[in-house]
Amino acid sequence: MAIAAAALGTLGLLAALIWSGVIWPGRIFAAGHDVRGVDVSSYQGEIDWPVLAEQGIDFAYIKATEGSSTVDSRFEANWPGALDTDLLVGAYHFMSFETPGARQAQHVIDTVPDGATLPIAVDVEFYGDFFQDPPSRADVDAILGPLLDRLEQHYGVPAVIYATPEAYDRYISGGYPDNPIWIRSVVLPPALDDGREWAIWQYSHRDRLSGYRGDEHYIDMNAFSGTTEELAGLIDR
């Protein structure tokens, strides 16, 4: 019984360390990638970009828009703040399953100015009732295709597609070959079901860095599959 109690205590401590972000499995597997970055939104609150940028990161993606009308409340402050550092910087759009892609693209274009050093990214994932009642691939293609086409036409390079594994398998797998893939996988290294290589890997959503004060205590961490020069080259393709 004493051994069992000790084992349970060890498991409880391990669970607490993982929950608090002190230990995170994805960090172990991501250790072989030298180029790291964060993604942020209004949940991180006010960000001191010079402080954040000096903590071993090379790039940042900043939430700009959602759907056809929502603008992240911190984008106006985050955008110039990040660009004033040495980080490579891009904006991301959270795609809605409920409005046409062309309208969403125009909303992005109206919000995100030129001057980014990374391509625009489009976040494709389930939300709300769509977890239980996901749209068909045909319905998503009808939104995502025009959205990506219009963004590439305006910004001059293919957009990055961010996806959870579930959204990737259902909506992206086997398609959109020109768009770099940014995949979420916060426990194990990602393995895309179509054999495709990922460009960016979101390996943790439980990291803590200095330089932000928001409702969310944690920050997402990402790894790029190549060098800093190759990451910067995404915008020159």
Order of alpha helices (4+ residues) and beta strands (2+ residues): alpha-alpha-beta-beta-alpha-beta-beta-alpha-beta-alpha-beta-alpha-beta-beta-beta-beta-beta-alpha
